[in-house]
Amino acid sequence: MDAFPDRLAAELQENEIDLLRSVFGKLCTEYKIAAQGEQTEHLARFLVNELRSGVSDEDSLLDAARRFHGSRT
């Protein structure tokens, strides 16, 4: 998804950016998250932090983000 903040992706590899954009896009659609805004920023930061901590496959990122989203609502 193009709305994934470029400044958060600056230090990542291209395949990691593609993974994050895929997960980010799926979650924005699933939870009807706007393309911009505070909720979007929180989700993007969470995904980058998860990736940096070693969560590197799509299913695991989706699961972690769903738990994160559920804890915030």
N, CA, C and O of each residue as an XYZ file, in Angstrom:
292
protein
N       0.856     -1.175      0.000
C       0.000      0.000      0.000
C       0.898      1.232      0.000
O       1.873      1.290      0.748
N       0.584      2.184     -0.808
C       1.412      3.369     -0.943
C       1.407      4.243      0.293
O       2.306      5.068      0.457
N       0.429      4.090      1.166
C       0.327      4.947      2.335
C       1.332      4.588      3.414
O       1.461      5.328      4.389
N       2.052      3.475      3.276
C       3.037      3.123      4.284
C       4.090      4.222      4.320
O       4.715      4.506      3.298
N       4.298      4.845      5.479
C       5.184      6.014      5.556
C       6.617      5.716      5.112
O       7.274      4.836      5.669
N       7.091      6.444      4.120
C       8.430      6.229      3.574
C       9.521      6.427      4.620
O      10.538      5.734      4.591
N       9.324      7.349      5.526
C      10.379      7.606      6.515
C      10.559      6.420      7.450
O      11.647      6.237      7.996
N       9.530      5.612      7.653
C       9.667      4.412      8.482
C      10.365      3.301      7.716
O      10.951      2.406      8.324
N      10.312      3.346      6.413
C      10.885      2.291      5.591
C      12.298      2.611      5.114
O      12.890      1.803      4.399
N      12.850      3.747      5.481
C      14.122      4.218      4.949
C      15.277      3.249      5.185
O      16.169      3.158      4.341
N      15.291      2.532      6.287
C      16.423      1.670      6.615
C      16.179      0.202      6.290
O      16.971     -0.655      6.685
N      15.118     -0.097      5.592
C      14.744     -1.479      5.340
C      15.127     -1.920      3.931
O      15.307     -1.097      3.034
N      15.248     -3.233      3.755
C      15.514     -3.821      2.446
C      14.227     -3.795      1.619
O      13.127     -3.706      2.164
N      14.382     -3.874      0.317
C      13.216     -3.804     -0.568
C      12.205     -4.917     -0.284
O      10.999     -4.671     -0.298
N      12.683     -6.138     -0.026
C      11.757     -7.239      0.253
C      11.025     -7.030      1.574
O       9.877     -7.452      1.718
N      11.680     -6.381      2.544
C      11.024     -6.073      3.810
C       9.953     -5.007      3.620
O       8.882     -5.087      4.221
N      10.235     -4.024      2.796
C       9.264     -2.972      2.498
C       8.049     -3.570      1.799
O       6.910     -3.228      2.120
N       8.292     -4.459      0.849
C       7.181     -5.121      0.152
C       6.324     -5.910      1.132
O       5.096     -5.869      1.055
N       6.960     -6.625      2.051
C       6.236     -7.396      3.061
C       5.401     -6.472      3.944
O       4.222     -6.735      4.178
N       6.003     -5.399      4.429
C       5.287     -4.460      5.285
C       4.113     -3.814      4.549
O       3.031     -3.668      5.117
N       4.317     -3.437      3.317
C       3.229     -2.822      2.542
C       2.076     -3.797      2.340
O       0.909     -3.409      2.400
N       2.406     -5.060      2.100
C       1.368     -6.070      1.919
C       0.551     -6.244      3.193
O      -0.680     -6.226      3.166
N       1.255     -6.413      4.308
C       0.578     -6.595      5.595
C      -0.206     -5.337      5.959
O      -1.360     -5.422      6.380
N       0.410     -4.191      5.799
C      -0.213     -2.913      6.108
C      -1.501     -2.734      5.304
O      -2.532     -2.343      5.853
N      -1.437     -3.020      4.009
C      -2.606     -2.881      3.153
C      -3.734     -3.813      3.562
O      -4.897     -3.411      3.595
N      -3.395     -5.053      3.872
C      -4.413     -6.015      4.295
C      -5.087     -5.563      5.584
O      -6.307     -5.651      5.719
N      -4.293     -5.082      6.522
C      -4.848     -4.650      7.803
C      -5.691     -3.388      7.658
O      -6.737     -3.268      8.296
N      -5.251     -2.455      6.834
C      -6.038     -1.236      6.618
C      -7.393     -1.576      6.018
O      -8.406     -0.980      6.385
N      -7.413     -2.528      5.102
C      -8.677     -2.966      4.509
C      -9.524     -3.700      5.539
O     -10.713     -3.419      5.691
N      -8.912     -4.634      6.239
C      -9.631     -5.456      7.218
C     -10.265     -4.621      8.321
O     -11.411     -4.859      8.704
N      -9.523     -3.644      8.833
C      -9.999     -2.835      9.950
C     -10.509     -1.460      9.536
O     -10.820     -0.622     10.382
N     -10.591     -1.236      8.220
C     -11.079      0.042      7.692
C     -10.306      1.229      8.295
O     -10.888      2.204      8.771
N      -8.990      1.104      8.253
C      -8.106      2.145      8.761
C      -7.838      3.125      7.625
O      -7.523      2.720      6.506
N      -7.964      4.399      7.917
C      -7.732      5.445      6.916
C      -6.285      5.396      6.428
O      -5.394      4.925      7.135
N      -6.069      5.885      5.218
C      -4.730      5.875      4.617
C      -3.755      6.778      5.358
O      -2.543      6.595      5.242
N      -4.246      7.733      6.104
C      -3.383      8.633      6.874
C      -4.035      8.900      8.211
O      -5.252      8.792      8.359
N      -3.211      9.251      9.184
C      -3.741      9.586     10.489
C      -2.982      8.894     11.605
O      -2.055      8.121     11.364
N      -3.386      9.183     12.810
C      -2.694      8.667     13.986
C      -2.740      7.139     14.055
O      -1.734      6.503     14.367
N      -3.887      6.558     13.768
C      -4.025      5.100     13.822
C      -3.105      4.442     12.785
O      -2.507      3.399     13.050
N      -3.000      5.049     11.628
C      -2.134      4.548     10.570
C      -0.678      4.585     11.006
O       0.068      3.628     10.797
N      -0.283      5.690     11.610
C       1.096      5.839     12.095
C       1.424      4.793     13.164
O       2.500      4.195     13.138
N       0.512      4.575     14.089
C       0.738      3.573     15.140
C       0.918      2.183     14.534
O       1.817      1.442     14.932
N       0.077      1.835     13.586
C       0.166      0.527     12.948
C       1.489      0.390     12.193
O       2.163     -0.634     12.306
N       1.858      1.398     11.438
C       3.109      1.347     10.677
C       4.307      1.191     11.600
O       5.191      0.376     11.336
N       4.346      1.959     12.670
C       5.456      1.846     13.634
C       5.493      0.466     14.270
O       6.562     -0.119     14.442
N       4.328     -0.044     14.616
C       4.255     -1.367     15.217
C       4.826     -2.413     14.260
O       5.636     -3.246     14.667
N       4.413     -2.374     13.000
C       4.887     -3.353     12.026
C       6.399     -3.277     11.827
O       7.069     -4.309     11.761
N       6.932     -2.079     11.733
C       8.383     -1.921     11.577
C       9.103     -2.474     12.801
O      10.102     -3.181     12.665
N       8.610     -2.163     13.987
C       9.237     -2.672     15.207
C       9.189     -4.188     15.272
O      10.165     -4.823     15.670
N       8.061     -4.776     14.884
C       7.953     -6.240     14.872
C       8.954     -6.840     13.895
O       9.624     -7.822     14.214
N       9.056     -6.258     12.716
C      10.005     -6.756     11.719
C      11.431     -6.665     12.257
O      12.210     -7.609     12.125
N      11.763     -5.547     12.850
C      13.114     -5.360     13.402
C      13.406     -6.305     14.566
O      14.565     -6.618     14.840
N      12.360     -6.756     15.247
C      12.569     -7.675     16.371
C      12.606     -9.137     15.927
O      12.768    -10.038     16.750
N      12.455     -9.368     14.615
C      12.619    -10.717     14.096
C      11.379    -11.372     13.533
O      11.463    -12.493     13.029
N      10.243    -10.727     13.597
C       9.019    -11.283     13.011
C       9.084    -10.968     11.525
O       8.882     -9.825     11.116
N       9.370    -11.993     10.714
C       9.690    -11.699      9.322
C       8.843    -12.432      8.287
O       9.181    -12.426      7.103
N       7.751    -13.060      8.710
C       6.879    -13.661      7.700
C       5.495    -13.028      7.805
O       5.095    -12.532      8.859
N       4.784    -13.058      6.700
C       3.521    -12.330      6.590
C       2.484    -12.783      7.616
O       1.846    -11.955      8.266
N       2.316    -14.089      7.759
C       1.299    -14.585      8.690
C       1.578    -14.156     10.125
O       0.660    -13.772     10.851
N       2.841    -14.219     10.534
C       3.199    -13.816     11.899
C       3.001    -12.327     12.116
O       2.545    -11.905     13.178
N       3.344    -11.530     11.109
C       3.122    -10.086     11.214
C       1.634     -9.764     11.294
O       1.214     -8.918     12.084
N       0.842    -10.445     10.473
C      -0.606    -10.223     10.515
C      -1.173    -10.596     11.880
O      -1.972     -9.851     12.447
N      -0.763    -11.742     12.407
C      -1.248    -12.168     13.729
C      -0.868    -11.171     14.810
O      -1.702    -10.796     15.635
N       0.389    -10.741     14.809
C       0.849     -9.784     15.820
C       0.093     -8.468     15.706
O      -0.295     -7.883     16.717
N      -0.117     -8.001     14.485
C      -0.817     -6.735     14.277
C      -2.285     -6.835     14.672
O      -2.860     -5.876     15.185
N      -2.880     -7.978     14.438
C      -4.274     -8.156     14.854
C      -4.391     -8.120     16.368
O      -5.331     -7.532     16.903
N      -3.457     -8.737     17.059
C      -3.451     -8.668     18.530
C      -3.228     -7.220     18.992
O      -3.892     -6.748     19.915
N      -2.295     -6.530     18.346
C      -2.009     -5.140     18.662
C      -3.249     -4.275     18.451
O      -3.602     -3.465     19.308
N      -3.894     -4.450     17.325
C      -5.087     -3.662     17.019
C      -6.196     -3.944     18.027
O      -6.877     -3.025     18.483
N      -6.372     -5.197     18.367
C      -7.395     -5.580     19.328
C      -7.158     -5.001     20.714
O      -8.107     -4.703     21.439
N      -5.887     -4.841     21.081
C      -5.571     -4.292     22.391
C      -5.781     -2.782     22.459
O      -5.859     -2.209     23.546
N      -5.873     -2.141     21.293
C      -6.013     -0.684     21.236
C      -7.470     -0.252     21.113
O      -7.771      0.934     21.240
N      -8.379     -1.193     20.868
C      -9.775     -0.791     20.676
C     -10.576     -0.976     21.931
O     -11.773     -0.687     21.947
